Amino acid sequence: MMREKVKVSTQTLQWKCVESRIENKRLSYGRFILAPLMKGQADTIGIAMRRALLGEIEGTCITRAKSEKIPHEYSTIVGIQESVHEILMNLKEIVLRSNLYGTRNALICAKGPGYVTAQDIILPTSVEIVDHTQHIARLTEPIDLCIELQIERHRGYGIKTKKNFNDGSYPIDAVFMPVRNANYSIHSYGNSNEKQEILFLEIWTNGSLTPQEALREAARTLINLFIPFLHAEEEKNFNLENNQHRVTLPLFPFHDRLAKLRKNKNELALKSIFIDQLELPPRIYNCLKKSNIHTLFDLLNNSQEELMKIEHFRIEDVKQILDILEKK
């Protein structure tokens, strides 16, 4: 556990971690301060940060299980102490850490008698288990247990019904939120004429990321959400017609400028450079990966118009990509 005395600057706005501890492999705690703030600002920031921490950060979960030996979800299998439903609930509790995009497959292969835990899961290289001791099932007889798993990365809750799966597999409701809880409190100081505030923010995570990482990810998300307002030009870029917003993009010779970048790179070289190496902002990186853009070759073969069709993508993102490429 780490604690520090709180020292408040009266000049520039600063944040600091004043307490940090790991309760266990699946619970980490962090306490942060932000100060000095003017009266009312702590509430504004605290509410926004708490919502972003609990609802906007992505996590990785097991969302499906399949086994030929399972007749239905509430059945029992000879040689296994737990019911199928209990095994599915145990799989739901497994905490994963990854930079996964899309879905991946995993597998459990175990032979009894003995205990089956999270360490028996064969995972893709992009996924890690936070707590290998997490219990899944107990095999009481010398039988083989094989379960196919599907892993996804998303945010919020993933509630799935049986009708989504027609191949005999069983959906698992997923809680993708890596932040278990977030609270904030406010301390006021100074006289009535020059009242100032300190924001205290407490974060509990499930171990897949640290409270500091969660704080930074939530802050990035909020910044990205508000960036469009900084570039709003209502009269030039937005025309109202039939109650619909039509956006006119500013002139941006994307491909003309990218043609210069292609001259010194052959096709093979472009295919060997992955967008992970470009140090893109997390939101832009996520959008590109979800659109199956994995290499620099994939990126340069999309026009500005094609990039703008990507969900949640903006003209500012295209400009930022170009700036990064030119610097590289």
Backbone hydrogen bonds in HBPLUS format (Angstrom, degrees):
<---DONOR---> <-ACCEPTOR-->    atom                        ^
c    i                          cat <-CA-CA->   ^        H-A-AA   ^      H-
h    n   atom  resd res      DA  || num        DHA   H-A  angle D-A-AA Bond
n    s   type  num  typ     dist DA aas  dist angle  dist       angle   num
A0002-MET N   A0020-SER O   2.74 MM  18  5.05 146.8  1.85 144.8 155.6     1
A0020-SER N   A0002-MET O   2.82 MM  18  5.05 143.4  1.96 137.7 146.7     2
A0004-GLU N   A0018-VAL O   2.82 MM  14  4.85 141.5  1.97 141.1 139.9     3
A0014-GLN N   A0035-ALA O   2.80 MM  21  5.64 168.7  1.81 154.9 155.4     4
A0035-ALA N   A0014-GLN O   2.97 MM  21  5.64 159.4  2.01 158.2 163.1     5
A0016-LYS N   A0033-ILE O   2.98 MM  17  5.45 145.0  2.10 145.8 153.7     6
A0033-ILE N   A0016-LYS O   2.89 MM  17  5.45 151.9  1.97 150.7 160.1     7
A0018-VAL N   A0031-ARG O   2.87 MM  13  5.78 149.8  1.96 150.0 159.9     8
A0019-GLU N   A0031-ARG O   3.36 MM  12  5.00 144.2  2.50 140.7 136.3     9
A0031-ARG N   A0019-GLU O   2.83 MM  12  5.00 154.6  1.90 150.6 149.1    10
A0021-ARG N   A0029-TYR O   3.02 MM   8  5.37 164.3  2.04 148.5 150.1    11
A0029-TYR N   A0021-ARG O   2.85 MM   8  5.37 171.8  1.86 171.5 170.3    12
A0023-GLU N   A0027-LEU O   2.90 MM   4  5.40 130.1  2.15 143.5 158.3    13
A0024-ASN N   A0027-LEU O   3.25 MM   3  5.25 162.2  2.29 138.0 141.3    14
A0027-LEU N   A0024-ASN O   3.19 MM   3  5.25 168.5  2.20 114.8 113.3    15
A0028-SER N   A0205-THR O   3.05 MM 177  5.23 155.8  2.11 136.0 141.8    16
A0205-THR N   A0028-SER O   2.92 MM 177  5.23 154.2  1.99 140.2 148.7    17
A0030-GLY N   A0203-ILE O   2.95 MM 173  5.31 146.3  2.07 151.0 159.2    18
A0203-ILE N   A0030-GLY O   2.90 MM 173  5.31 161.5  1.93 158.6 162.8    19
A0032-PHE N   A0201-LEU O   2.81 MM 169  5.09 162.4  1.84 147.5 153.6    20
A0201-LEU N   A0032-PHE O   2.81 MM 169  5.09 163.2  1.84 143.7 148.8    21
A0034-LEU N   A0199-LEU O   2.90 MM 165  5.10 139.2  2.07 139.6 150.6    22
A0199-LEU N   A0034-LEU O   2.98 MM 165  5.10 176.6  1.99 153.3 153.5    23
A0037-LEU N   A0197-GLU O   2.97 MM 160  4.93 154.0  2.04 146.3 150.7    24
A0197-GLU N   A0037-LEU O   2.74 MM 160  4.93 154.5  1.81 141.5 147.7    25
A0041-GLN N   A0038-MET O   3.03 MM   3  5.65 160.9  2.07 137.0 143.1    26
A0044-THR N   A0040-GLY O   3.42 MM   4  6.68 161.9  2.45 143.9 148.6    27
A0045-ILE N   A0041-GLN O   3.00 MM   4  6.25 166.9  2.02 159.0 160.8    28
A0046-GLY N   A0042-ALA O   2.77 MM   4  5.77 161.5  1.80 148.4 154.9    29
A0047-ILE N   A0043-ASP O   2.99 MM   4  5.96 171.6  1.99 152.2 153.8    30
A0048-ALA N   A0044-THR O   3.40 MM   4  6.45 167.0  2.42 139.9 143.7    31
A0049-MET N   A0045-ILE O   2.86 MM   4  5.96 167.6  1.88 158.0 161.9    32
A0050-ARG N   A0046-GLY O   2.99 MM   4  6.02 159.7  2.03 145.7 151.4    33
A0051-ARG N   A0047-ILE O   3.12 MM   4  6.30 163.4  2.15 149.3 153.5    34
A0052-ALA N   A0048-ALA O   2.98 MM   4  6.18 159.1  2.03 148.3 154.6    35
A0053-LEU N   A0049-MET O   2.83 MM   4  5.95 159.3  1.87 151.1 156.7    36
A0054-LEU N   A0050-ARG O   3.06 MM   4  6.20 159.2  2.10 147.6 152.5    37
A0055-GLY N   A0051-ARG O   2.89 MM   4  5.80 144.4  2.02 144.8 154.2    38
A0056-GLU N   A0052-ALA O   2.94 MM   4  4.85 154.4  2.01 129.3 133.8    39
A0059-GLY N   A0154-HIS O   2.74 MM  95  5.71 156.0  1.80 171.4 174.0    40
A0154-HIS N   A0059-GLY O   2.96 MM  95  5.71 152.2  2.03 164.3 167.5    41
A0061-CYS N   A0152-GLU O   2.93 MM  91  5.70 159.8  1.98 165.2 171.0    42
A0152-GLU N   A0061-CYS O   2.99 MM  91  5.70 163.1  2.01 165.9 169.8    43
A0063-THR N   A0150-GLN O   2.85 MM  87  5.71 162.2  1.88 156.5 162.6    44
A0172-ILE N   A0063-THR O   2.96 MM 109  4.73 157.2  2.01 120.5 118.2    45
A0150-GLN N   A0064-ARG O   3.01 MM  86  4.96 148.3  2.11 136.3 135.6    46
A0065-ALA N   A0170-TYR O   2.95 MM 105  5.26 152.7  2.03 141.3 150.1    47
A0170-TYR N   A0065-ALA O   2.68 MM 105  5.26 166.5  1.70 160.6 165.4    48
A0066-LYS N   A0148-GLU O   2.83 MM  82  4.98 140.7  1.98 143.9 151.2    49
A0148-GLU N   A0066-LYS O   2.75 MM  82  4.98 165.1  1.77 157.9 156.2    50
A0070-ILE N   A0067-SER O   3.25 MM   3  5.64 168.9  2.27 113.2 116.3    51
A0075-SER N   A0072-HIS O   3.19 MM   3  5.55 157.3  2.24 122.1 120.7    52
A0084-VAL N   A0075-SER O   3.06 MM   9  5.85 177.3  2.06 169.4 168.6    53
A0080-ILE N   A0077-ILE O   3.06 MM   3  5.64 152.7  2.13 143.0 141.0    54
A0140-THR N   A0079-GLY O   2.77 MM  61  5.05 144.8  1.89 131.6 141.3    55
A0081-GLN N   A0138-ARG O   2.98 MM  57  5.57 168.3  1.99 166.7 169.1    56
A0087-ILE N   A0083-SER O   3.07 MM   4  6.41 153.0  2.15 149.7 157.1    57
A0088-LEU N   A0084-VAL O   2.99 MM   4  6.30 157.6  2.04 152.1 157.8    58
A0089-MET N   A0085-HIS O   2.99 MM   4  6.29 152.1  2.07 146.4 154.1    59
A0090-ASN N   A0086-GLU O   2.95 MM   4  6.20 148.0  2.05 143.4 152.2    60
A0091-LEU N   A0087-ILE O   2.96 MM   4  6.25 150.8  2.04 147.7 155.7    61
A0092-LYS N   A0088-LEU O   3.05 MM   4  6.29 142.0  2.20 138.9 149.1    62
A0093-GLU N   A0090-ASN O   3.16 MM   3  5.27 136.3  2.36  97.9 109.2    63
A0094-ILE N   A0091-LEU O   3.27 MM   3  5.48 158.6  2.32 105.2 111.5    64
A0130-VAL N   A0095-VAL O   3.04 MM  35  5.64 179.0  2.04 152.2 152.1    65
A0097-ARG N   A0128-GLU O   2.83 MM  31  5.09 161.2  1.87 144.2 149.0    66
A0128-GLU N   A0097-ARG O   2.80 MM  31  5.09 153.1  1.87 152.2 160.6    67
A0104-ARG N   A0151-ILE O   2.95 MM  47  5.19 153.7  2.02 145.0 152.6    68
A0151-ILE N   A0104-ARG O   2.79 MM  47  5.19 170.6  1.80 158.0 160.0    69
A0106-ALA N   A0149-LEU O   2.94 MM  43  4.89 159.8  1.98 131.1 133.8    70
A0149-LEU N   A0106-ALA O   2.88 MM  43  4.89 171.7  1.89 137.7 135.1    71
A0107-LEU N   A0122-ILE O   3.12 MM  15  5.11 153.4  2.19 135.8 143.7    72
A0122-ILE N   A0107-LEU O   2.66 MM  15  5.11 176.7  1.66 163.5 164.3    73
A0108-ILE N   A0147-ILE O   2.88 MM  39  5.08 155.8  1.94 148.2 155.5    74
A0147-ILE N   A0108-ILE O   2.96 MM  39  5.08 152.1  2.04 137.4 146.1    75
A0110-ALA N   A0145-LEU O   2.96 MM  35  5.25 158.7  2.00 147.4 154.4    76
A0145-LEU N   A0110-ALA O   2.80 MM  35  5.25 167.7  1.82 159.8 161.7    77
A0112-GLY N   A0143-ILE O   2.77 MM  31  5.16 167.5  1.79 155.0 159.3    78
A0114-GLY N   A0139-LEU O   2.83 MM  25  5.20 156.1  1.89 141.3 145.4    79
A0139-LEU N   A0114-GLY O   2.73 MM  25  5.20 162.7  1.76 173.9 167.6    80
A0116-VAL N   A0137-ALA O   2.71 MM  21  5.09 172.9  1.71 163.3 160.7    81
A0136-ILE N   A0116-VAL O   2.87 MM  20  5.47 149.3  1.96 161.9 155.4    82
A0137-ALA N   A0116-VAL O   3.19 MM  21  5.09 159.6  2.23 133.9 137.9    83
A0120-ASP N   A0117-THR O   2.99 MM   3  5.71 164.7  2.02 121.0 126.0    84
A0118-ALA N   A0134-GLN O   2.91 MM  16  5.31 134.1  2.12 141.3 154.9    85
A0121-ILE N   A0118-ALA O   3.12 MM   3  5.60 165.3  2.14 117.1 119.5    86
A0119-GLN N   A0132-HIS O   3.23 MM  13  4.71 130.6  2.49 143.0 129.4    87
A0127-VAL N   A0124-PRO O   3.17 MM   3  5.79 166.3  2.19 125.3 126.4    88
A0134-GLN N   A0131-ASP O   3.41 MM   3  5.96 171.5  2.42 116.2 117.9    89
A0143-ILE N   A0141-GLU O   2.73 MM   2  5.62 132.5  1.95 113.8  98.1    90
A0176-PHE N   A0156-GLY O   2.91 MM  20  5.39 141.2  2.07 166.6 178.6    91
A0158-GLY N   A0174-ALA O   2.76 MM  16  4.78 159.8  1.80 151.3 151.1    92
A0174-ALA N   A0158-GLY O   2.88 MM  16  4.78 160.9  1.91 135.4 138.4    93
A0164-ASN N   A0161-THR O   3.05 MM   3  5.81 164.9  2.08 121.2 126.0    94
A0165-PHE N   A0162-LYS O   3.05 MM   3  5.70 165.3  2.07 120.1 124.7    95
A0206-ASN N   A0178-PRO O   2.88 MM  28  5.48 147.6  1.99 158.1 165.8    96
A0180-ARG N   A0204-TRP O   2.77 MM  24  5.48 132.9  1.99 133.3 147.3    97
A0181-ASN N   A0204-TRP O   3.40 MM  23  5.23 162.4  2.43 133.0 134.2    98
A0204-TRP N   A0181-ASN O   2.96 MM  23  5.23 164.6  1.99 158.2 154.7    99
A0183-ASN N   A0202-GLU O   2.99 MM  19  5.16 154.0  2.06 138.4 146.8   100
A0202-GLU N   A0183-ASN O   2.79 MM  19  5.16 170.0  1.79 155.1 158.7   101
A0185-SER N   A0200-PHE O   2.86 MM  15  5.13 152.1  1.94 142.5 150.9   102
A0200-PHE N   A0185-SER O   2.84 MM  15  5.13 179.4  1.84 158.9 158.8   103
A0187-HIS N   A0198-ILE O   2.95 MM  11  5.08 162.5  1.98 147.1 152.9   104
A0198-ILE N   A0187-HIS O   2.74 MM  11  5.08 146.3  1.85 144.6 156.2   105
A0189-TYR N   A0196-GLN O   2.92 MM   7  5.53 157.9  1.97 153.8 156.9   106
A0196-GLN N   A0189-TYR O   2.95 MM   7  5.53 175.0  1.95 167.3 168.2   107
A0214-ALA N   A0210-THR O   2.93 MM   4  6.24 157.5  1.98 154.6 161.5   108
A0215-LEU N   A0211-PRO O   2.89 MM   4  6.08 153.4  1.96 146.5 153.4   109
A0216-ARG N   A0212-GLN O   3.07 MM   4  6.34 160.6  2.11 148.8 153.1   110
A0217-GLU N   A0213-GLU O   2.94 MM   4  6.11 160.4  1.98 149.3 155.0   111
A0218-ALA N   A0214-ALA O   2.93 MM   4  6.08 159.5  1.97 149.2 154.4   112
A0219-ALA N   A0215-LEU O   3.01 MM   4  6.19 155.3  2.07 144.3 151.3   113
A0220-ARG N   A0216-ARG O   2.91 MM   4  6.16 160.1  1.95 150.9 155.9   114
A0221-THR N   A0217-GLU O   3.04 MM   4  6.23 156.6  2.10 144.4 150.7   115
A0222-LEU N   A0218-ALA O   3.06 MM   4  6.33 162.0  2.09 149.9 153.8   116
A0223-ILE N   A0219-ALA O   2.97 MM   4  6.21 162.3  2.00 152.5 157.5   117
A0224-ASN N   A0220-ARG O   2.94 MM   4  6.15 164.3  1.96 153.0 156.9   118
A0225-LEU N   A0221-THR O   3.00 MM   4  6.24 147.4  2.11 145.8 155.0   119
A0226-PHE N   A0222-LEU O   3.14 MM   4  6.38 141.6  2.29 145.8 154.9   120
A0226-PHE N   A0223-ILE O   3.16 MM   3  5.30 129.4  2.43  98.6 111.3   121
A0227-ILE N   A0223-ILE O   3.02 MM   4  6.12 128.5  2.29 148.2 161.7   122
A0229-PHE N   A0226-PHE O   3.11 MM   3  5.69 136.8  2.30 115.4 125.6   123
A0230-LEU N   A0227-ILE O   2.88 MM   3  5.35 142.4  2.03 114.5 125.5   124
A0231-HIS N   A0228-PRO O   3.15 MM   3  5.38 145.4  2.27 103.0 112.7   125
A0237-ASN N   A0233-GLU O   2.80 MM   4  5.62 171.4  1.80 171.4 174.3   126
A0238-PHE N   A0234-GLU O   3.19 MM   4  5.15 148.3  2.30 125.8 131.7   127
A0248-THR N   A0237-ASN O   3.18 MM  11  5.06 156.6  2.24 132.0 138.9   128
A0239-ASN N   A0246-ARG O   3.39 MM   7  5.55 155.7  2.46 142.9 149.8   129
A0246-ARG N   A0239-ASN O   3.38 MM   7  5.55 148.5  2.49 141.8 150.5   130
A0241-GLU N   A0244-GLN O   3.28 MM   3  5.46 162.8  2.31 145.4 150.5   131
A0244-GLN N   A0241-GLU O   3.06 MM   3  5.46 145.6  2.18 109.1 118.5   132
A0254-PHE N   A0252-PHE O   2.57 MM   2  5.51 130.3  1.81 119.5 102.8   133
A0257-ARG N   A0253-PRO O   3.26 MM   4  6.41 160.7  2.30 151.6 155.4   134
A0258-LEU N   A0254-PHE O   2.99 MM   4  6.21 150.9  2.08 145.5 154.8   135
A0259-ALA N   A0255-HIS O   2.92 MM   4  5.93 133.2  2.14 141.1 150.7   136
A0260-LYS N   A0257-ARG O   3.32 MM   3  5.73 141.1  2.48 104.4 112.7   137
A0261-LEU N   A0258-LEU O   2.93 MM   3  5.03 123.7  2.26  96.4 111.5   138
A0262-ARG N   A0258-LEU O   3.16 MM   4  6.55 137.2  2.35 144.6 156.1   139
A0262-ARG N   A0259-ALA O   3.22 MM   3  5.17 130.2  2.49  91.9 104.7   140
A0265-LYS N   A0262-ARG O   3.04 MM   3  5.24 163.7  2.07 112.8 117.6   141
A0270-LEU N   A0266-ASN O   3.09 MM   4  6.40 157.4  2.14 153.8 160.4   142
A0271-LYS N   A0267-GLU O   3.05 MM   4  6.30 149.3  2.15 147.2 155.2   143
A0272-SER N   A0269-ALA O   3.13 MM   3  5.17 140.1  2.29  97.5 108.9   144
A0273-ILE N   A0270-LEU O   3.35 MM   3  5.43 162.1  2.38 102.0 107.2   145
A0297-PHE N   A0270-LEU O   3.23 MM  27  4.71 136.5  2.43 115.1 109.1   146
A0296-LEU N   A0273-ILE O   2.72 MM  23  5.58 152.7  1.79 166.3 167.6   147
A0277-GLN N   A0274-PHE O   2.95 MM   3  5.77 159.5  1.99 123.0 127.9   148
A0275-ILE N   A0294-HIS O   3.02 MM  19  5.85 162.8  2.05 134.4 137.7   149
A0278-LEU N   A0275-ILE O   3.10 MM   3  5.24 161.5  2.13 106.7 112.6   150
A0285-TYR N   A0281-PRO O   2.95 MM   4  6.11 169.4  1.96 164.7 168.3   151
A0286-ASN N   A0282-PRO O   2.86 MM   4  6.01 160.1  1.90 149.0 154.3   152
A0287-CYS N   A0283-ARG O   3.05 MM   4  6.28 161.2  2.09 147.8 152.3   153
A0288-LEU N   A0284-ILE O   3.03 MM   4  6.28 162.7  2.06 154.6 158.6   154
A0289-LYS N   A0285-TYR O   2.99 MM   4  6.19 167.0  2.00 155.6 159.1   155
A0290-LYS N   A0286-ASN O   2.99 MM   4  6.13 158.0  2.04 150.7 156.6   156
A0291-SER N   A0288-LEU O   3.05 MM   3  5.12 139.2  2.23  98.3 110.4   157
A0293-ILE N   A0288-LEU O   2.95 MM   5  5.16 159.6  1.99 147.5 146.7   158
A0292-ASN N   A0289-LYS O   3.06 MM   3  5.09 154.3  2.12 112.0 111.8   159
A0299-LEU N   A0295-THR O   3.10 MM   4  6.43 156.9  2.16 146.3 152.5   160
A0300-LEU N   A0296-LEU O   2.94 MM   4  6.13 165.6  1.96 154.3 156.8   161
A0301-ASN N   A0297-PHE O   3.19 MM   4  6.26 128.6  2.47 140.3 152.1   162
A0302-ASN N   A0299-LEU O   3.22 MM   3  5.66 152.7  2.30 117.4 117.5   163
A0307-LEU N   A0303-SER O   2.94 MM   4  6.25 158.6  1.99 153.8 159.3   164
A0308-MET N   A0304-GLN O   2.97 MM   4  6.18 152.5  2.05 147.7 155.4   165
A0309-LYS N   A0306-GLU O   3.19 MM   3  5.27 146.8  2.30  97.8 107.5   166
A0310-ILE N   A0307-LEU O   3.05 MM   3  5.51 160.7  2.09 112.0 118.2   167
A0313-PHE N   A0310-ILE O   3.09 MM   3  5.43 153.8  2.16 137.3 134.1   168
A0317-ASP N   A0314-ARG O   2.99 MM   3  5.24 130.4  2.25 101.0 114.0   169
A0318-VAL N   A0314-ARG O   3.33 MM   4  6.82 150.3  2.42 146.2 153.5   170
A0319-LYS N   A0315-ILE O   3.09 MM   4  6.41 161.7  2.13 151.3 155.6   171
A0320-GLN N   A0316-GLU O   2.93 MM   4  6.10 152.5  2.00 141.1 149.1   172
A0321-ILE N   A0317-ASP O   2.92 MM   4  6.17 153.0  1.99 148.2 155.0   173
A0322-LEU N   A0318-VAL O   3.09 MM   4  6.37 161.4  2.13 149.6 153.9   174
A0323-ASP N   A0319-LYS O   2.98 MM   4  6.27 160.4  2.02 151.0 156.0   175
A0324-ILE N   A0320-GLN O   3.03 MM   4  6.25 158.5  2.08 147.7 152.9   176
A0325-LEU N   A0321-ILE O   2.93 MM   4  6.19 159.7  1.97 153.1 158.8   177
A0326-GLU N   A0322-LEU O   2.92 MM   4  6.13 161.1  1.96 154.5 159.1   178
A0327-LYS N   A0323-ASP O   3.09 MM   4  6.29 150.2  2.18 142.8 150.5   179
A0328-LYS N   A0324-ILE O   3.00 MM   4  6.23 148.2  2.11 144.1 153.1   180
